[in-house]
Amino acid sequence: MPVERTEYKGNPLIVLKRNEEDKYPFSFGVGKARLILENLEEIKKFVAEIEKAA
């Protein structure tokens, strides 16, 4: 998965793409990155539950 670093209005962002042609990449800054890291286990549980139900 391609990962890029950029900025928006002077603030650093990380951009996650499914592939190079991804029209709708997922981008976020440091604040949301911290929130994701603090809740990584819950995110993993969420994904596992949804995949199990599918």
PDB file of N, CA, C, O and CB in Angstrom:
ATOM      1  N   MET A   1       0.844  -1.165   0.000  1.00  0.00           N
ATOM      2  CA  MET A   1       0.000   0.000   0.000  1.00  0.00           C
ATOM      3  C   MET A   1       0.900   1.242   0.000  1.00  0.00           C
ATOM      4  O   MET A   1       1.753   1.397   0.874  1.00  0.00           O
ATOM      5  CB  MET A   1      -0.966  -0.010   1.222  1.00  0.00           C
ATOM      6  N   PRO A   2       0.706   2.111  -0.972  1.00  0.00           N
ATOM      7  CA  PRO A   2       1.510   3.334  -1.030  1.00  0.00           C
ATOM      8  C   PRO A   2       1.184   4.291   0.126  1.00  0.00           C
ATOM      9  O   PRO A   2       0.021   4.513   0.465  1.00  0.00           O
ATOM     10  CB  PRO A   2       1.288   4.040  -2.370  1.00  0.00           C
ATOM     11  N   VAL A   3       2.218   4.833   0.699  1.00  0.00           N
ATOM     12  CA  VAL A   3       2.078   5.805   1.793  1.00  0.00           C
ATOM     13  C   VAL A   3       2.855   7.057   1.400  1.00  0.00           C
ATOM     14  O   VAL A   3       3.999   6.980   0.952  1.00  0.00           O
ATOM     15  CB  VAL A   3       2.599   5.218   3.168  1.00  0.00           C
ATOM     16  N   GLU A   4       2.221   8.196   1.574  1.00  0.00           N
ATOM     17  CA  GLU A   4       2.869   9.464   1.259  1.00  0.00           C
ATOM     18  C   GLU A   4       2.777  10.387   2.458  1.00  0.00           C
ATOM     19  O   GLU A   4       1.916  10.227   3.323  1.00  0.00           O
ATOM     20  CB  GLU A   4       2.233  10.121   0.015  1.00  0.00           C
ATOM     21  N   ARG A   5       3.661  11.337   2.493  1.00  0.00           N
ATOM     22  CA  ARG A   5       3.590  12.400   3.492  1.00  0.00           C
ATOM     23  C   ARG A   5       3.441  13.705   2.743  1.00  0.00           C
ATOM     24  O   ARG A   5       4.115  13.947   1.741  1.00  0.00           O
ATOM     25  CB  ARG A   5       4.855  12.416   4.427  1.00  0.00           C
ATOM     26  N   THR A   6       2.555  14.536   3.237  1.00  0.00           N
ATOM     27  CA  THR A   6       2.305  15.821   2.607  1.00  0.00           C
ATOM     28  C   THR A   6       1.944  16.813   3.706  1.00  0.00           C
ATOM     29  O   THR A   6       2.176  16.545   4.885  1.00  0.00           O
ATOM     30  CB  THR A   6       1.170  15.722   1.528  1.00  0.00           C
ATOM     31  N   GLU A   7       1.389  17.936   3.334  1.00  0.00           N
ATOM     32  CA  GLU A   7       0.938  18.885   4.337  1.00  0.00           C
ATOM     33  C   GLU A   7      -0.293  19.615   3.836  1.00  0.00           C
ATOM     34  O   GLU A   7      -0.539  19.708   2.633  1.00  0.00           O
ATOM     35  CB  GLU A   7       2.051  19.880   4.688  1.00  0.00           C
ATOM     36  N   TYR A   8      -1.056  20.128   4.782  1.00  0.00           N
ATOM     37  CA  TYR A   8      -2.252  20.906   4.488  1.00  0.00           C
ATOM     38  C   TYR A   8      -2.236  22.116   5.397  1.00  0.00           C
ATOM     39  O   TYR A   8      -2.224  21.987   6.621  1.00  0.00           O
ATOM     40  CB  TYR A   8      -3.560  20.063   4.681  1.00  0.00           C
ATOM     41  N   LYS A   9      -2.236  23.267   4.807  1.00  0.00           N
ATOM     42  CA  LYS A   9      -2.174  24.527   5.556  1.00  0.00           C
ATOM     43  C   LYS A   9      -1.029  24.525   6.558  1.00  0.00           C
ATOM     44  O   LYS A   9      -1.176  25.002   7.683  1.00  0.00           O
ATOM     45  CB  LYS A   9      -3.495  24.781   6.280  1.00  0.00           C
ATOM     46  N   GLY A  10       0.105  23.988   6.145  1.00  0.00           N
ATOM     47  CA  GLY A  10       1.303  23.981   6.973  1.00  0.00           C
ATOM     48  C   GLY A  10       1.380  22.862   7.990  1.00  0.00           C
ATOM     49  O   GLY A  10       2.360  22.772   8.730  1.00  0.00           O
ATOM     50  N   ASN A  11       0.369  22.004   8.046  1.00  0.00           N
ATOM     51  CA  ASN A  11       0.359  20.894   8.999  1.00  0.00           C
ATOM     52  C   ASN A  11       0.689  19.581   8.294  1.00  0.00           C
ATOM     53  O   ASN A  11       0.180  19.330   7.202  1.00  0.00           O
ATOM     54  CB  ASN A  11      -1.010  20.795   9.700  1.00  0.00           C
ATOM     55  N   PRO A  12       1.529  18.739   8.896  1.00  0.00           N
ATOM     56  CA  PRO A  12       1.906  17.480   8.265  1.00  0.00           C
ATOM     57  C   PRO A  12       0.743  16.485   8.223  1.00  0.00           C
ATOM     58  O   PRO A  12      -0.051  16.392   9.159  1.00  0.00           O
ATOM     59  CB  PRO A  12       3.084  16.866   9.002  1.00  0.00           C
ATOM     60  N   LEU A  13       0.663  15.752   7.122  1.00  0.00           N
ATOM     61  CA  LEU A  13      -0.345  14.708   6.941  1.00  0.00           C
ATOM     62  C   LEU A  13       0.322  13.448   6.436  1.00  0.00           C
ATOM     63  O   LEU A  13       1.362  13.497   5.780  1.00  0.00           O
ATOM     64  CB  LEU A  13      -1.452  15.163   5.966  1.00  0.00           C
ATOM     65  N   ILE A  14      -0.290  12.313   6.751  1.00  0.00           N
ATOM     66  CA  ILE A  14       0.107  11.048   6.159  1.00  0.00           C
ATOM     67  C   ILE A  14      -1.073  10.613   5.285  1.00  0.00           C
ATOM     68  O   ILE A  14      -2.230  10.762   5.678  1.00  0.00           O
ATOM     69  CB  ILE A  14       0.476   9.956   7.266  1.00  0.00           C
ATOM     70  N   VAL A  15      -0.780  10.084   4.116  1.00  0.00           N
ATOM     71  CA  VAL A  15      -1.804   9.689   3.157  1.00  0.00           C
ATOM     72  C   VAL A  15      -1.633   8.206   2.859  1.00  0.00           C
ATOM     73  O   VAL A  15      -0.577   7.772   2.400  1.00  0.00           O
ATOM     74  CB  VAL A  15      -1.718  10.539   1.851  1.00  0.00           C
ATOM     75  N   LEU A  16      -2.693   7.426   3.126  1.00  0.00           N
ATOM     76  CA  LEU A  16      -2.685   5.987   2.868  1.00  0.00           C
ATOM     77  C   LEU A  16      -3.549   5.701   1.643  1.00  0.00           C
ATOM     78  O   LEU A  16      -4.682   6.170   1.543  1.00  0.00           O
ATOM     79  CB  LEU A  16      -3.198   5.190   4.109  1.00  0.00           C
ATOM     80  N   LYS A  17      -2.995   4.923   0.715  1.00  0.00           N
ATOM     81  CA  LYS A  17      -3.711   4.580  -0.513  1.00  0.00           C
ATOM     82  C   LYS A  17      -3.779   3.070  -0.667  1.00  0.00           C
ATOM     83  O   LYS A  17      -2.858   2.355  -0.273  1.00  0.00           O
ATOM     84  CB  LYS A  17      -3.031   5.218  -1.744  1.00  0.00           C
ATOM     85  N   ARG A  18      -4.872   2.589  -1.241  1.00  0.00           N
ATOM     86  CA  ARG A  18      -4.996   1.154  -1.531  1.00  0.00           C
ATOM     87  C   ARG A  18      -4.046   0.757  -2.658  1.00  0.00           C
ATOM     88  O   ARG A  18      -3.486  -0.339  -2.658  1.00  0.00           O
ATOM     89  CB  ARG A  18      -6.456   0.796  -1.910  1.00  0.00           C
ATOM     90  N   ASN A  19      -3.873   1.673  -3.626  1.00  0.00           N
ATOM     91  CA  ASN A  19      -2.951   1.488  -4.743  1.00  0.00           C
ATOM     92  C   ASN A  19      -2.619   2.866  -5.313  1.00  0.00           C
ATOM     93  O   ASN A  19      -3.171   3.872  -4.869  1.00  0.00           O
ATOM     94  CB  ASN A  19      -3.566   0.548  -5.845  1.00  0.00           C
ATOM     95  N   GLU A  20      -1.742   2.911  -6.269  1.00  0.00           N
ATOM     96  CA  GLU A  20      -1.300   4.200  -6.827  1.00  0.00           C
ATOM     97  C   GLU A  20      -2.435   4.989  -7.465  1.00  0.00           C
ATOM     98  O   GLU A  20      -2.376   6.217  -7.514  1.00  0.00           O
ATOM     99  CB  GLU A  20      -0.214   3.972  -7.855  1.00  0.00           C
ATOM    100  N   GLU A  21      -3.470   4.303  -7.957  1.00  0.00           N
ATOM    101  CA  GLU A  21      -4.575   4.971  -8.646  1.00  0.00           C
ATOM    102  C   GLU A  21      -5.751   5.278  -7.722  1.00  0.00           C
ATOM    103  O   GLU A  21      -6.798   5.715  -8.200  1.00  0.00           O
ATOM    104  CB  GLU A  21      -5.049   4.116  -9.795  1.00  0.00           C
ATOM    105  N   ASP A  22      -5.611   5.067  -6.434  1.00  0.00           N
ATOM    106  CA  ASP A  22      -6.702   5.282  -5.477  1.00  0.00           C
ATOM    107  C   ASP A  22      -7.222   6.713  -5.586  1.00  0.00           C
ATOM    108  O   ASP A  22      -6.479   7.670  -5.369  1.00  0.00           O
ATOM    109  CB  ASP A  22      -6.229   4.990  -4.031  1.00  0.00           C
ATOM    110  N   LYS A  23      -8.510   6.851  -5.925  1.00  0.00           N
ATOM    111  CA  LYS A  23      -9.111   8.172  -6.074  1.00  0.00           C
ATOM    112  C   LYS A  23      -9.445   8.814  -4.728  1.00  0.00           C
ATOM    113  O   LYS A  23      -9.520  10.038  -4.623  1.00  0.00           O
ATOM    114  CB  LYS A  23     -10.364   8.075  -6.919  1.00  0.00           C
ATOM    115  N   TYR A  24      -9.646   7.988  -3.700  1.00  0.00           N
ATOM    116  CA  TYR A  24     -10.080   8.496  -2.405  1.00  0.00           C
ATOM    117  C   TYR A  24      -9.161   7.997  -1.290  1.00  0.00           C
ATOM    118  O   TYR A  24      -9.555   7.136  -0.503  1.00  0.00           O
ATOM    119  CB  TYR A  24     -11.531   8.077  -2.126  1.00  0.00           C
ATOM    120  N   PRO A  25      -7.948   8.527  -1.220  1.00  0.00           N
ATOM    121  CA  PRO A  25      -7.021   8.073  -0.177  1.00  0.00           C
ATOM    122  C   PRO A  25      -7.476   8.529   1.205  1.00  0.00           C
ATOM    123  O   PRO A  25      -8.294   9.438   1.343  1.00  0.00           O
ATOM    124  CB  PRO A  25      -5.606   8.593  -0.458  1.00  0.00           C
ATOM    125  N   PHE A  26      -6.929   7.877   2.214  1.00  0.00           N
ATOM    126  CA  PHE A  26      -7.229   8.173   3.614  1.00  0.00           C
ATOM    127  C   PHE A  26      -6.083   9.018   4.151  1.00  0.00           C
ATOM    128  O   PHE A  26      -4.939   8.563   4.182  1.00  0.00           O
ATOM    129  CB  PHE A  26      -7.422   6.856   4.463  1.00  0.00           C
ATOM    130  N   SER A  27      -6.376  10.231   4.569  1.00  0.00           N
ATOM    131  CA  SER A  27      -5.318  11.101   5.077  1.00  0.00           C
ATOM    132  C   SER A  27      -5.691  11.649   6.445  1.00  0.00           C
ATOM    133  O   SER A  27      -6.862  11.889   6.739  1.00  0.00           O
ATOM    134  CB  SER A  27      -5.046  12.253   4.098  1.00  0.00           C
ATOM    135  N   PHE A  28      -4.673  11.842   7.273  1.00  0.00           N
ATOM    136  CA  PHE A  28      -4.893  12.356   8.616  1.00  0.00           C
ATOM    137  C   PHE A  28      -3.600  12.947   9.153  1.00  0.00           C
ATOM    138  O   PHE A  28      -2.507  12.671   8.659  1.00  0.00           O
ATOM    139  CB  PHE A  28      -5.413  11.247   9.553  1.00  0.00           C
ATOM    140  N   GLY A  29      -3.764  13.770  10.181  1.00  0.00           N
ATOM    141  CA  GLY A  29      -2.635  14.429  10.803  1.00  0.00           C
ATOM    142  C   GLY A  29      -2.200  13.739  12.077  1.00  0.00           C
ATOM    143  O   GLY A  29      -2.634  12.629  12.386  1.00  0.00           O
ATOM    144  N   VAL A  30      -1.340  14.410  12.804  1.00  0.00           N
ATOM    145  CA  VAL A  30      -0.744  13.847  14.011  1.00  0.00           C
ATOM    146  C   VAL A  30      -1.787  13.574  15.092  1.00  0.00           C
ATOM    147  O   VAL A  30      -1.711  12.547  15.766  1.00  0.00           O
ATOM    148  CB  VAL A  30       0.321  14.783  14.548  1.00  0.00           C
ATOM    149  N   GLY A  31      -2.747  14.459  15.272  1.00  0.00           N
ATOM    150  CA  GLY A  31      -3.765  14.275  16.301  1.00  0.00           C
ATOM    151  C   GLY A  31      -4.574  13.008  16.080  1.00  0.00           C
ATOM    152  O   GLY A  31      -4.774  12.228  17.011  1.00  0.00           O
ATOM    153  N   LYS A  32      -5.036  12.798  14.862  1.00  0.00           N
ATOM    154  CA  LYS A  32      -5.797  11.582  14.563  1.00  0.00           C
ATOM    155  C   LYS A  32      -4.891  10.357  14.578  1.00  0.00           C
ATOM    156  O   LYS A  32      -5.330   9.269  14.952  1.00  0.00           O
ATOM    157  CB  LYS A  32      -6.496  11.705  13.200  1.00  0.00           C
ATOM    158  N   ALA A  33      -3.639  10.518  14.176  1.00  0.00           N
ATOM    159  CA  ALA A  33      -2.700   9.389  14.237  1.00  0.00           C
ATOM    160  C   ALA A  33      -2.523   8.919  15.680  1.00  0.00           C
ATOM    161  O   ALA A  33      -2.499   7.715  15.939  1.00  0.00           O
ATOM    162  CB  ALA A  33      -1.328   9.787  13.632  1.00  0.00           C
ATOM    163  N   ARG A  34      -2.401   9.849  16.613  1.00  0.00           N
ATOM    164  CA  ARG A  34      -2.298   9.490  18.036  1.00  0.00           C
ATOM    165  C   ARG A  34      -3.557   8.764  18.506  1.00  0.00           C
ATOM    166  O   ARG A  34      -3.474   7.766  19.222  1.00  0.00           O
ATOM    167  CB  ARG A  34      -2.063  10.752  18.897  1.00  0.00           C
ATOM    168  N   LEU A  35      -4.719   9.267  18.100  1.00  0.00           N
ATOM    169  CA  LEU A  35      -5.987   8.655  18.475  1.00  0.00           C
ATOM    170  C   LEU A  35      -6.085   7.227  17.943  1.00  0.00           C
ATOM    171  O   LEU A  35      -6.538   6.328  18.651  1.00  0.00           O
ATOM    172  CB  LEU A  35      -7.156   9.494  17.957  1.00  0.00           C
ATOM    173  N   ILE A  36      -5.664   7.019  16.705  1.00  0.00           N
ATOM    174  CA  ILE A  36      -5.644   5.675  16.114  1.00  0.00           C
ATOM    175  C   ILE A  36      -4.724   4.763  16.916  1.00  0.00           C
ATOM    176  O   ILE A  36      -5.106   3.644  17.259  1.00  0.00           O
ATOM    177  CB  ILE A  36      -5.190   5.730  14.634  1.00  0.00           C
ATOM    178  N   LEU A  37      -3.531   5.223  17.212  1.00  0.00           N
ATOM    179  CA  LEU A  37      -2.573   4.401  17.967  1.00  0.00           C
ATOM    180  C   LEU A  37      -3.090   4.064  19.361  1.00  0.00           C
ATOM    181  O   LEU A  37      -2.900   2.947  19.841  1.00  0.00           O
ATOM    182  CB  LEU A  37      -1.229   5.121  18.077  1.00  0.00           C
ATOM    183  N   GLU A  38      -3.740   5.022  20.010  1.00  0.00           N
ATOM    184  CA  GLU A  38      -4.278   4.788  21.352  1.00  0.00           C
ATOM    185  C   GLU A  38      -5.417   3.773  21.342  1.00  0.00           C
ATOM    186  O   GLU A  38      -5.699   3.150  22.366  1.00  0.00           O
ATOM    187  CB  GLU A  38      -4.763   6.098  21.957  1.00  0.00           C
ATOM    188  N   ASN A  39      -6.071   3.601  20.197  1.00  0.00           N
ATOM    189  CA  ASN A  39      -7.235   2.717  20.099  1.00  0.00           C
ATOM    190  C   ASN A  39      -7.036   1.580  19.109  1.00  0.00           C
ATOM    191  O   ASN A  39      -8.008   1.013  18.612  1.00  0.00           O
ATOM    192  CB  ASN A  39      -8.448   3.512  19.706  1.00  0.00           C
ATOM    193  N   LEU A  40      -5.801   1.249  18.824  1.00  0.00           N
ATOM    194  CA  LEU A  40      -5.491   0.243  17.815  1.00  0.00           C
ATOM    195  C   LEU A  40      -6.113  -1.114  18.121  1.00  0.00           C
ATOM    196  O   LEU A  40      -6.605  -1.778  17.209  1.00  0.00           O
ATOM    197  CB  LEU A  40      -4.001   0.095  17.685  1.00  0.00           C
ATOM    198  N   GLU A  41      -6.104  -1.535  19.362  1.00  0.00           N
ATOM    199  CA  GLU A  41      -6.681  -2.835  19.719  1.00  0.00           C
ATOM    200  C   GLU A  41      -8.186  -2.864  19.467  1.00  0.00           C
ATOM    201  O   GLU A  41      -8.713  -3.868  18.989  1.00  0.00           O
ATOM    202  CB  GLU A  41      -6.392  -3.161  21.188  1.00  0.00           C
ATOM    203  N   GLU A  42      -8.872  -1.788  19.780  1.00  0.00           N
ATOM    204  CA  GLU A  42     -10.314  -1.717  19.519  1.00  0.00           C
ATOM    205  C   GLU A  42     -10.605  -1.716  18.020  1.00  0.00           C
ATOM    206  O   GLU A  42     -11.587  -2.308  17.572  1.00  0.00           O
ATOM    207  CB  GLU A  42     -10.913  -0.461  20.170  1.00  0.00           C
ATOM    208  N   ILE A  43      -9.759  -1.056  17.258  1.00  0.00           N
ATOM    209  CA  ILE A  43      -9.911  -1.050  15.798  1.00  0.00           C
ATOM    210  C   ILE A  43      -9.725  -2.463  15.257  1.00  0.00           C
ATOM    211  O   ILE A  43     -10.478  -2.898  14.386  1.00  0.00           O
ATOM    212  CB  ILE A  43      -8.894  -0.077  15.136  1.00  0.00           C
ATOM    213  N   LYS A  44      -8.730  -3.178  15.767  1.00  0.00           N
ATOM    214  CA  LYS A  44      -8.500  -4.561  15.341  1.00  0.00           C
ATOM    215  C   LYS A  44      -9.702  -5.443  15.673  1.00  0.00           C
ATOM    216  O   LYS A  44     -10.109  -6.270  14.857  1.00  0.00           O
ATOM    217  CB  LYS A  44      -7.233  -5.123  16.005  1.00  0.00           C
ATOM    218  N   LYS A  45     -10.269  -5.270  16.865  1.00  0.00           N
ATOM    219  CA  LYS A  45     -11.450  -6.040  17.268  1.00  0.00           C
ATOM    220  C   LYS A  45     -12.626  -5.739  16.340  1.00  0.00           C
ATOM    221  O   LYS A  45     -13.341  -6.646  15.914  1.00  0.00           O
ATOM    222  CB  LYS A  45     -11.830  -5.726  18.733  1.00  0.00           C
ATOM    223  N   PHE A  46     -12.816  -4.474  16.038  1.00  0.00           N
ATOM    224  CA  PHE A  46     -13.891  -4.042  15.155  1.00  0.00           C
ATOM    225  C   PHE A  46     -13.777  -4.721  13.794  1.00  0.00           C
ATOM    226  O   PHE A  46     -14.757  -5.265  13.286  1.00  0.00           O
ATOM    227  CB  PHE A  46     -13.871  -2.517  14.993  1.00  0.00           C
ATOM    228  N   VAL A  47     -12.597  -4.692  13.209  1.00  0.00           N
ATOM    229  CA  VAL A  47     -12.385  -5.306  11.895  1.00  0.00           C
ATOM    230  C   VAL A  47     -12.639  -6.812  11.968  1.00  0.00           C
ATOM    231  O   VAL A  47     -13.281  -7.374  11.081  1.00  0.00           O
ATOM    232  CB  VAL A  47     -10.948  -5.026  11.386  1.00  0.00           C
ATOM    233  N   ALA A  48     -12.148  -7.459  13.005  1.00  0.00           N
ATOM    234  CA  ALA A  48     -12.333  -8.900  13.165  1.00  0.00           C
ATOM    235  C   ALA A  48     -13.820  -9.249  13.277  1.00  0.00           C
ATOM    236  O   ALA A  48     -14.274 -10.222  12.675  1.00  0.00           O
ATOM    237  CB  ALA A  48     -11.573  -9.404  14.407  1.00  0.00           C
ATOM    238  N   GLU A  49     -14.576  -8.463  14.040  1.00  0.00           N
ATOM    239  CA  GLU A  49     -16.007  -8.708  14.202  1.00  0.00           C
ATOM    240  C   GLU A  49     -16.755  -8.567  12.877  1.00  0.00           C
ATOM    241  O   GLU A  49     -17.611  -9.389  12.549  1.00  0.00           O
ATOM    242  CB  GLU A  49     -16.590  -7.749  15.234  1.00  0.00           C
ATOM    243  N   ILE A  50     -16.432  -7.536  12.134  1.00  0.00           N
ATOM    244  CA  ILE A  50     -17.105  -7.296  10.854  1.00  0.00           C
ATOM    245  C   ILE A  50     -16.746  -8.387   9.854  1.00  0.00           C
ATOM    246  O   ILE A  50     -17.616  -8.881   9.137  1.00  0.00           O
ATOM    247  CB  ILE A  50     -16.728  -5.910  10.289  1.00  0.00           C
ATOM    248  N   GLU A  51     -15.477  -8.766   9.800  1.00  0.00           N
ATOM    249  CA  GLU A  51     -15.063  -9.805   8.865  1.00  0.00           C
ATOM    250  C   GLU A  51     -15.687 -11.146   9.235  1.00  0.00           C
ATOM    251  O   GLU A  51     -16.039 -11.928   8.351  1.00  0.00           O
ATOM    252  CB  GLU A  51     -13.535  -9.922   8.835  1.00  0.00           C
ATOM    253  N   LYS A  52     -15.826 -11.418  10.513  1.00  0.00           N
ATOM    254  CA  LYS A  52     -16.436 -12.673  10.962  1.00  0.00           C
ATOM    255  C   LYS A  52     -17.913 -12.732  10.569  1.00  0.00           C
ATOM    256  O   LYS A  52     -18.419 -13.792  10.199  1.00  0.00           O
ATOM    257  CB  LYS A  52     -16.287 -12.828  12.487  1.00  0.00           C
ATOM    258  N   ALA A  53     -18.605 -11.585  10.652  1.00  0.00           N
ATOM    259  CA  ALA A  53     -20.020 -11.511  10.337  1.00  0.00           C
ATOM    260  C   ALA A  53     -20.291 -11.597   8.831  1.00  0.00           C
ATOM    261  O   ALA A  53     -21.391 -11.962   8.416  1.00  0.00           O
ATOM    262  CB  ALA A  53     -20.596 -10.230  10.891  1.00  0.00           C
ATOM    263  N   ALA A  54     -19.301 -11.264   8.029  1.00  0.00           N
ATOM    264  CA  ALA A  54     -19.502 -11.215   6.562  1.00  0.00           C
ATOM    265  C   ALA A  54     -19.491 -12.575   5.926  1.00  0.00           C
ATOM    266  O   ALA A  54     -19.647 -12.689   4.710  1.00  0.00           O
ATOM    267  CB  ALA A  54     -18.441 -10.368   5.915  1.00  0.00           C
TER     268      ALA A  54
END
